[in-house]
Amino acid sequence: MLQKAPGGIYYKWLIANRLGNVARELLNQREGRRSRGFSRLTGRDWQPPNAVSAYLESGLNGSFADFPQSSLWARRESTPLDVDANQVIEYLEYEMETSHDRHRKGI
């Protein structure tokens, strides 16, 4: 999917959606919640950079149809999905490690 992302907004959204689901599961486990469906990504010590937060929320609680399509004549507007997915992955990995360390220490 990462290789297809430059090809269009759908693939960018699909990656953001999958990463948003990972973030939701991480927060649900951390907070002891069982929620599914529409929900904001919030939780104790959850403070992603603004761009990462907007990216995950757009993928999780939005649709690819919410964003403008590319046009031959007009330059496409910037969207939250333009964030490098690797930046988001690095943040989620950091949160998983931090969560694991807290759990292990009993915090």
N, C-alpha and C positions, 0 to 999 in steps of 0.2 A: 504494500500500500504506500510506503514511503516513496518508492520510485514513481508511482503514479500521481502523487500529490501535485506536482507542478502542472499536471495535465488538466486540472479543473477543480472547481470548488467542491464537488461531490466527494472526491477522494480526501481533500483536506478536512471536510466535515466528518467523514467516516473515521479518520484517524482521531480527530478530536473527540468524537463520540466514544470510541473504544477507550481512550485515555481518561475521559470523564467517568466512565464506568469503573475503571481501575481506581480512580480517586475516590469515588463514592464507596466502593467496597473497603478501601483502606480506612476511610473515616467511619464507616459503619462498624468495622471490627474494633477500631480504636475507641469508639464511643459506646460500644455495646448496643448498637441499634440494629433493627431488622428492616428498615424502610426500603422500599423500592419505588420506582416511578419518579415523577417530578419532585425534585428537591434541590435546594441550594446546597452548595458544598460549604459546609460550616462545621467547625468543631474546635475543640480545645487545641491550642497551639497551631492551628491551621492558618497560616499567613503567607500564601504564595504571592510572588510579585504580581502586580496588577495585570500585566499582559498574560501571564500564565493563568490567573484566575478567570479572566475574560475568555480565554481560549477554551478552558475546560467547561465553563458554564455554557458557552455557545455550542459546543459539541454535545453536551449532555442535555440541555434544556431547549435546544433550538433545532432547526432543520436546515439542510443545505439550501432549501428553497428561500430561506430568509435572506440570502446574500446575493448580490448582483452577479450576473454571469459576465464572462468576458465578451468583448465586442471587438470587431476589427477596426471600428471607427473611434470608439471611445476608450479611454484608459479606465481600467477597472478600479473602483474605489477600494481603499484599504479596509480590511476586516480583521476581527480578532483571530481569525483562522490563519492569518499570515505569519503568526509566530512560528519560529522553527520548532517543529515537533521534538527535536532532540533536546531542546531547552526544557520542554515540559517533562520529557522522560527523565532527565537528570533531576529535576525537582522531585518527581514522584519517587525515584530511587532514594533520594536523600530522606524523604519523609518515611519511607519504608524502613530504612536503616535506623532512623531516629526512633520510630515507633517500636522497633524490635529491641533497641537498647533500653528504652524506657520499661518495656514489659519485662525484660530480663532483670533489670535492677529493682523491679517492683514499684516503680513510680506511678 
